[in-house]
Amino acid sequence: MTKLDDLYRDGGQSPWLDNLRRDWIADGTLADWVARGVRGLTSNPSIFQKAIEGQAVYDEQFELLVTAGTPVEDAYWELVIRDITDALALLRPVHDDSDGLDGYVSVEVAPSLARDTAGTVRAARELGDRIDAPNLYVKIPGTAEGLPAIRETIASGRSVNVTLLFSLARYDEVIEAYLAGLEACEGPLDGVSSVASFFVSRVDAAVDAELDQLGTPEALALRGRAAVANAQLAYELFGRRFSGPRWEALAARGARVQRPLWASTSTKDPTYPPTLYVDTLIAPDTVNTMPEATLAAFEADGTVARTADADLAGARAVLDGLAAVGVDLDAVTDRLEDEGVASFETAFDDLLTSLRTKADELGRPS
């Protein structure tokens, strides 16, 4: 048994891998991570940009596609869908053995759809139809425009990973979209699943910059504490919303809770422990998706103990302290959502530009 197994068995938290590369599927690296206790996988446009631009293993398929006259953006999706499909097959035993709790692989709709409700619904449906696996999560950004898309996609019986969450207020709206979607879904609900991806380290990176600028002892004492406190209060909100008569009626139809998923859990500040955003956010019914370096660090030095709701009064005191020194956390999280959408759009656009250049070199129209 590994420490990742302990995290799941004793901590109630599912460790997932936040990366996907074709060579890892081919050479057994991904299978090795699963054997070591990884129970799911997430991807995003930035991950695919790094994978496709950085590896020649994609060249043969891409050349075949563009030689056959496939437009470059369509070729991109063919590359992505092949990787997602192969990863889904590898993780399917985890899905089956966990009765549908884990074993998921996430693929994100095009970043340009983050503010387009109808386009997101259409893309989620098309991705689900093309891939058609019970352990597929379609990632939908938790923007204001994404909320009705989440509700409609869940109502259609499809599983969703809601991504790019930063604020407690938006997270509450995402939970409502999930519950309303379940209520509108006909028949048993045991085949519908969702996670809500709450981004962690980016909050500290943004808040710490403001605290450094303030420079007072009171401000500096709060460095490295905002992200964990924010996420811990998100877990408290999760517990409140998934209880009571409304939830019990859905659970009676087979509904599963929408687990909080801690994303962006590698530390951005090198002075912080590499397992900071794992050790402090362990609790039942949660997921932590980590890049390989953070997974390895947790295996080596992590501590399995229930921490996500161990000191909620302390978490509230941190947010109160931020307000007292003049940090507007709502403004920070609003900005982070916009920046997150923009960064994924940039990664997607840069990759398409690179692929178009490669197509031109092959002498084919792009």
N, C-alpha and C positions, 0 to 999 in steps of 0.2 A: 504494500500500500504506500502511496506517495502522500505528500502533504496536500496536494491538490485533491486527492481522494478524501483526506481528512476534512478539508474545507467543505466538501459536499456532505459527507456523512455526519460530521460533528457540528459544522457551522450552518448547515442548511443552505449554503450558497453554491451556485453552479459556476465553476470557472470556465470561461470561454476564451478563445483565441481571437484577437483583433488583428487578423491579417489573413491573406490568401494569396498564394503564388503557385503557378502551374508546376514549377520544378519541385515544390514541396509535395504536391500530389504524386508526381512521378517517382521521386526518389525515396518516399516513405517518411519524410519529415512530418507531414501532417498526421499520418497514422501513428507515428511515435508519440506525438503530443496527445493524441486521443488515448493511447495506451497509458500515458502518464497521468491521465485524469481530466483532460480537457473534454468538455461536454457540449460544446457548440462553437460556432464561428460567426464572426461579423466581418463585413467588408464595406467599403465606401468608395466614392470616386477617387479619392487621393490614394487609397491602397492600390486600386487598379492602375492608376497612372504610374506609380512606382514599379509595379510588377511588369506591366506591358512594355514600358519604355526601357526597363532595366534588364530584360531577358530576351535572348534570341529564340527561346522555346515557343514564342508566339508567332515568329516570322513565317513559318511554313503555312499555318492555317490562314494567316492574314493574306499572304501572297495568293493562295488558292482562291480566297474569297474575292479579292479585287480583280484577279485575272478573269474570274467568272462574271465580272461586271457588278458586283455588290457595292453599293455606295459605302463610303468610309464609315459613316455613323452606324449603319446597319452592320457592318463588319465588326465594329467595336462591340456591339451587343452580342454578336455570335461568339466572340472571344470570351466575353464575360459569362455568357450562359453555359458555355462548355465547362469553365472552371467551377461555376456554381453547381452544375449538375454532377460533376465528378465529386465535389465535396459533399453534396447531399447523399450520394451513394455511400461514401465512406462513413458518414455520421448516422446513417439510417439505423444501424444496430443500436446505437445509444438512444435514439428516438423510440424505437420499439421496446427496448428493455426498460425504459423509464415511463412507459405508458403515455408517451407524448409530451413529457415534461421538458426534455432536453433533446439534443441532437439536431438543433436547428442551424441553418445557414441563412444569412441575410443578404439580400441584394437590394440596392437602392434605386428608386426611380430616378430619372434624369434630374440633375440639380436645377435645371431651368424651370422645373415644374413646382418649385417650392412655394410659389405664390399663385399657383394655378390649380384651383380645386378640381375642376372638371378634367383637366389634363392628368392630374395625379390619379384620379379614380380610374380613368381609361388605361393609364400605364400600369397601375397595379393589377388590373384585370388581365391585361395582355401578358404581363410577366408571369402571373399565376397560371394562365392558360398554356403558355409556352413551356414552362418548367414542370408544372403539375406534379408536385411532390408534397406529401403531408408534412414534411419537416422544413418547408420553405417559409421564411419570413420575408415579406416585401417591406422595405424600409420606406416610411413616409415621414417627412419632416414635420415636427410638431409646431408649425407656424399657425397663425390665425387661419390662413387659407387651408392648411392641412387638416384642421379639426373636422370639418364636414366630410373630407375625404376619408379620414380614419373611420368615422362613424359609418359611412356608406360601405366601405370595404369590409369592415367587421360584419355589418348587417348581411352582406352577401355570403358570409361563411368563410372568408379568407383570413389568414393569420397575418398580423402586422407587427413590425418592430417600429415603434415611434421614436424618431431620432431627433437630435439637436434640441434637447430640453435643458434649460438652465434655471428657470425660475419656478418657485413654488406655485405661483398663480397659474402659469401655463400648464404645469403638471396637473393641477386640479382640473383644468379644462380637458386635458387629455384623458384623464380617468373618466370624466363625464362622457366624452365621446365614445370611449370603449363600452361603458355600461349601456348607453343609449343604443349603440350598435348591436350589442347582445340582445337587448330587449326587442329590437326590430328583426332579429334573425329568426327565421322559422325553424322549428324542429329542435332536436337535441343540440347542445352546445359543446359537447366534449371534444369535437374536432376543431374548434376555434381557439386560437391562442394569441397572446400578445405579450410583449415586453415594452417598457417605457424607458428609453435610454437617456439617463440623466448625466450630463457631462460634468466632470468634476474638476480636473486640474486646470482647465482653462479659466475657471472662476478664480482660483487663487492667483493665476498669472496676471489677470486683469486687476483684481482687488489689491494685490501686493504692490503693483505699480502705483496705484493711488495712495496707498499707505506710505510708501517710500517718499512720495512727493510731499505728503503732509509732514513726515519726519518727526513728529512728536513722540515721546515715549509711549503714550497711550495708543497711538496709531501703530507704531512698530511692534508693540506687544501682540497685535492681532495678525501679524504676517503668518501665512500658512495655515490659517484656521477657518477662513470663510467657506472654502469649498466643502470641507468635511461637515461643518455645521449645517450648511445649506442642504447637503445630501441626507444628513441624519434627520432633519425635519421633514424631508421628502418621504423618508421611510415611515415617520410618524403619520403623515398624511395618508400614505398607503394603508396603514392599519385601520385608520378611521373610515376610509371610503369603502374598503372591502370587508365590511361588517354591517350588521343590522338587517332589517326585514327586506330592503330592496336587494341587497346582495344575496341573502339567503334564498330568495325566490329564484334568482338566476342560478345559484349553485345547485338548486334542486333539479334544474334542467341540464346539469352537467358542466356548467361554466367553470372556467379556471380563472384565478386571479391574474391580473396583469402585473407580472413581476417587475419591480424596479431593476433596471440594468445600469450598473455604474460603468460609464464609458469615459474615455480620456483619463485613464487611471495611471499612466506613466507620469512621473514627476518631471515638471518642466524646470524647476529650480534644483540645481545639482546639490545644494546644501540640505535638501530634504531627503529623508530616507526613501529608497526606491520602492518600498512597500507601503508608504504612507497612506495611499488611497485604496489599499486593500485591507490592511490590518484594522483600520478605523471604521470600516463599513461592512462588517460581517453580520449577517442576521438571516433567519429563515426566509424563504420565498424571495430571494434576491439572486441576481446574476452579476458577476464582475467580468467584463471582457477586457483582456489585457494583451498588449504586445508581448512577443516572446521574451524580451529582456525582463519585463515585469513578472511574467510567469516564472522564469528561472530564478529571479530574486526572491519571490515568495517561496518557491520550493526550498531555497537555501536558508532564508532568514525570516520568513513570515511566521506570524503567530495566529493560531486558530482560536478565537474567542469571540463571543457575541459582544459586539461593540456598537453596532449602528444605532441602538436605542438605549445604550447604557447610561448616557448622561444627556438627556434631552433638555434639561434645564440649563446645562452648560452650553449647549448648542444655541438655545434662544439668547443666552447672555452674549454670545459672540455676535449674533446679528444685531442685538441692541447696541453693543459696543461699536460696531461699524457705523450705525446711524449716529451715535453720539459724537464720533470724530468727524462726521461729515461725508461718509461714503454712502452714496445712494445705490444700494444693491440692485434695485429694480432697473435703474438706468444702465448699470453694468450688464445685467443679464439680457436686457433688450439689445444692447450693442453686440453682445456675444452671439446672439441669434443671427443678427444681420451679417456679422463677420463670418459665422459658420456657413451660412448659405453662400456667401460670396466666395469663400475659400474652396468649397466643393465645385462651384461653377467654374472657377479659374482652373482647377485641376482637370475638370472635364474638358474645357475648351483647349487647354494646353495639350492634352493628350490627343484630341481630334486633330489639332494643327500638326502635331508630330506624325500622326498616322496619314494625314493627307500628303505630307512631304514624302513619306515613304511610298505612298501610292503613286505619286508623280515620278519618283525614281524608277518605279516598275513600269512606267509608261502607260499607266491606266488612268482613266478619269476618276476624280475624287469627289 
